[in-house]
Amino acid sequence: MKKLILLVLPFLASCGLSMDLVEKAIAAPDYTDLSYWVAHPEKVDLSDSVYSSRPSDQFNIPVFFVSPTVHFPKKGGNWNVDPSTNEGKNAFNTPVQYQSTAFNVAGPIYSPVYRQSAYQVYNVAPNATTVKSYAIAYEDVQSAFMIFLKQIGPHTPFILASHSQGTDHLIQLIQREFTPLLEERLVAAYLVGMPVNDCDIRIPICEESTSTGCYTSWRTYHISAKYYNKYPVECIGVVNPLSWTTAPTRVPASMNKDVLVSDEKPLFQELVSAKISNGVVVTERPQFPGSFVIRTKNYHRGDINLYYGNIQENVIARCVQYLKEQGRPE
């Protein structure tokens, strides 16, 4: 049976969740242990999946990928994932298989299992419990990144990629941990699915399709959707995932390549357009077999999959440009 992976299942999973959760102490992961990496080049894993005609690992440039929220606990569940359990580890399989693979054209994927916060943190005003939960999640992302840097070596370039909650943690990581030397090694950061405060981030936005040492970001909505902007519109960094510029010009669906909406091929072509508007990217309702079940105008869960092939092409272009700038062979 065909499994829809775009927009549908995660929304159904998040319906009717209880706010009656508990704070249970969970041991921090040891990222020298491969079992705490859902994706790592030293093992065969779901990040090795290839869905398009573009080969993986074309440049041996590693990618540090931080997964979106996969923790939807029921009443009495924990505010954070327990990454020591099989259930906790397996929860990260879907984003690694269907999102991180948009970036594996660059090189091997490193993606940690981490004590991420429950989906419920987004349903209440920030309080001591939710702040603590998010801090625990960030602590693991930061710890995993330090191991990642150690394992790839002091001179290897890299890509950052994330979605949703993972993006929040990578923004914080950039702000807290980045140095000029790390900025020089950054090919690009794909900070997808959460707003980025361009007025207060230490790396620049990617103005052009081959800019390097910069970040890209977008959130996807239907053209008639209503949404909340965390920052003033003029401070929200947005890049169009079809043109890969910050221009407000609408890019037609004819430019849209290899949309990944299911685990069966072929990939869809020319499915959606993209236009930057009021701090987000807006598009029309995607039409594909099974799309009739989509009842939302918030296409958050499809931020990466709707532009899957375009992301792959852009990752390749930035890798080529970075290596050229550094005088390294492709």
C-alpha positions, 0 to 999 in steps of 0.5 A, a space after each residue: 500500500 502506498 504510504 503518503 509522507 507529505 503533509 498528511 500523516 504527521 497532522 493526523 498523529 498530532 490530533 487530540 494530544 494531552 497537555 498532561 505530561 510529566 518531567 522525567 529525568 532522562 540521561 543525556 546521549 553519548 554521541 561517541 556511541 553510534 546507537 545515538 545517531 539515526 544517520 551516520 556514515 559508519 553504518 547503513 541507514 535510511 539517510 542513504 536512500 536515493 529517490 531521484 536521479 541525482 547520486 548521493 555523496 557527490 562531494 564528500 561534504 558531510 551534512 549535520 541534519 537535525 530532525 523536526 518534532 517527532 514526539 507526540 506523547 499521550 497523557 502521562 508521557 514525557 516532555 522530552 523523547 527518551 533516546 535510549 529506547 527503541 521507540 525514541 530512536 525509531 521516531 526519527 526514522 521518517 524525517 531522516 529517510 524523507 527529509 535528510 535525503 534531500 541533502 545527501 547529494 553533498 555527502 554523508 548525513 550525520 543526524 542525532 537522536 536527541 531528547 527533543 521536546 514534545 509537540 505540546 510545547 507549541 500549544 502553550 505560552 512559554 513557561 518554566 517547563 517548556 523552556 527547560 524542555 527546549 534547553 534539554 533538546 538544545 543541549 543534545 544538539 550542541 553535544 552532537 555537533 561537537 562530536 560531529 566536528 571532531 569526527 569530520 576533522 578541523 578543515 572539512 567543509 560542512 552543511 547544516 540542515 534542519 526542519 521545524 524544531 531542529 531549525 530552532 536548535 540550529 539557529 541557537 547553535 549558530 548564535 552560541 557556538 559559531 566562530 569565524 573559522 566555522 563560518 569559513 567552513 560552512 557551505 550553507 545552512 538550510 534552516 527550514 520551517 521556522 522563522 529566522 531573525 535576519 536582524 539578529 543572526 551571525 551569518 548572512 542570508 543567501 542572496 543568490 543561488 550559489 552564495 556560500 557561508 550563508 543560510 536559507 530559510 522558508 515556511 510554506 503556506 497556501 496563498 490564502 492562509 493566515 499565519 503568525 510571524 514571530 518577528 517583524 516582517 522586515 527581520 524575517 529571512 526568507 529565500 525562495 526555494 525555486 529561484 534561491 534568491 530573496 526576490 519577491 517575484 513569483 516563480 512558476 510551478 514549471 520550475 518545480 522538480 522532483 516533489 517527494 510525496 510518497 514512498 513510491 516513484 515517480 516523483 512529481 514535477 511542476 506541482 507548486 510555485 513559490 513566492 515570498 510574501 509577508 515573511 513566508 513562501 506562499 503557493 497553491 494547493 498541491 494536487 496529487 493522488 491522495 491530496 484530497 485528505 489535506 485540509 490545512 493551508 499550512 504546508 509546514 510538513 511539506 516544506 522540504 518535500 515540496 521542493 525536494 529536487 530543487 533543494 538537491 540541485 541547489 545543494 550541488 550548486 553551492 558545493 561546486 561554488 564553495 569548492 571553487 572558491 576554496 581552490 579545491 577539486 570538485 
